């Protein structure tokens, strides 16, 4: 059986045996329970993208092997909230940053060169990394290209690394895109997405549909992170809207990365027109995916908006439906745990802590989440105990959750920020 036909679990088992590791030894090294690893290998459960990345690092697989395997995993669980970079992803070179800024702003080389007071040929050499502008020209160029203060400081203080440009061939871009759409980006690396999307557009002659879908994933992931991690509504709307238009142009089914743009745009709709508008907007997208895990994610988010409107019964009905959908997805077994936690949160919003607490305690007892993900479960347990008037126990759980949030530099999802 070739590696291309192996399931995720079979491939992980093959790599584990290649390294001469038992399940117990691998469990100790990657911090994931042995029974969880066993369920992956037997195909009973799928890992989250973060769990998979941790395991692949321990197994010391090549970047190509990891990229191939990650393409098999595309679920809402991959939408992490940590400020982190894809493993092994280097920073952009200075020239790449300048080119990304220019492409993002839609400025031609001629106009950018004119703003900096140099020839187009000289600007081209800057972008290729052959020469570097002096401070005055660099500031003028940053201003003309609409660079943010952080981006300008990053360029003028040489916060980048001088090295060979990123690969421009199609397969390398696809692999890099796969890494980036699953992992939230550190603020200084957000320009990489603009750069990759621009290259996809340039190379799109080869596979227009695939290129459009890939760009939609990039913009969707960026819109999600820009809104929920950086709170930049205007830029998030541009990115999310771009993702939506590209999805429609591609005419393909949506997966997790494109769905993140849809979720971001729904949040903007809710802020402007009210929660009901967001529910209606998300209804339009339910038929765009064949994955039960995506339907479950969208349904759970709709439950959030229904709860905001005070429609507790409707919210709980929609949330229970999300749990049912997720539990029926044979390829995303672990997704059901996330929807169960959402359902417990909706019970708390409905003032039913006595029903929510057993669900949360069971999830915590199963230890099915990675440490940083368990912070949200602990936070909800504390909230349930507070509603049940158990202040000492509630404080203890809140304190544990806060420590994990601080240790892992987690930005809370919006639905948790008021807890």
Steps between C-alpha positions, in 0.01 A plus 500: 500500500653836396515797737247679277233237579563473874256657742628757748503238775679240290765751397557612859534137609750434220712801601479405870627150425768643274626698799482188720255658744223330693169680547599569860835650401339722236237607753767613746688696234207686346281539811196329345328213679589152376136405448453808281799403285361148471161633383676703230693198374186286490309768311245549778593864559684773309757734659464876496756688289689605814506143632618378162776762481624409848507129412672554165774703668567216745502245216748720308326462165614707203326825403367335184360200689334732753345719228355198319344367820357836607304526178289207623394695808272799458257555785384797707721375783790640305389855575738563788520816703868493597740757359735258334674432172492181296790275607813570298354803323764767473442874488473682170807667356492880474443495126209259535339728758528799269352305211219369720419854615489622142282213380265548793455870426458443125780747415705436186879488508509824302281690749681355802837593350376853432387537863844390623681722249679215320475315170279197450812292443638603842170415672506162329850438642372588849216249464743231382723569800799609290510848654337669799371860518623761745274606787350804328401313185372206703274722713367672187427163342327365812279809511410469131415131541280552807720302739386488861722633779600145596586414140703818456694435821555140394656616173697798625648315799591197287267268693504260206765243414712544187486173311384336181144590388210266567453231234278616217408167339139389521546186713711687758239772528226242554702335778571835667137602465397177672722585797372855527126452466498266799714699743440854618778735404717722714430868415834555324429217255154594377650636178603150399139425414479798268819385334383142448159609375662730247719215378196274474337762279808517279520122470125447472517426128599145590199420718257788519244327722766371740667839507174680579416251776849532648484879495155483661652292779780750552267800513255310719764406755639854495158661541428277799831576670488871416156533658524273803872530585578855391154663514554681169145501368553693177791285381322181612197594292717551190666161551180312583313654208787408267483141626125481442526635145779254419297207637210598275732541201665162562165324534653245737392364838625692801737352755617632836731774375237654268237461773707718731449794262126433498494488880691830518259669258204371702644666811527829312139459381388438859672816622337711230157346451445284807536131587204392285677632189801284583281191542339563161838561336640172634189314381599591143827310537379173648471340156851603394672218689468123493676466836275439805767664718461827306119485527540436874737794543267740316199375698683550828591857402138564405409383850733770637306770316161358598614504864602865461144576390362328809363211294625238746280212384590552134867535592500171692317321219755624247787410732370145557472464124866603469605227746301242304656606168853492640451158656394362160818615323712187465804706403486749787407297806667744737293788367204384709687592819525860387132517416415337836697773673312758294172340606604521866581869449157556347342328800685744726374793293149358543549489878523120525832438678374176658478348148820658371731397785488118450577544129798722575631279779481198272691684224765605750523150646552346155804726448413511132630854451856623484607702805443840343158393367393373842518858629161569343347194669636610838365849442153362434512270804585802712211692348260212569612478863458875535140472377449215749630728777819309570736801505811329640498217247410744223799719585732198498396399147515857374851531643613179324350625174669839534838338560466292183383801298801701618749216454391424144430862398146414399258754359155393612242434228241780495227284653718444809611856561201595715529198733 
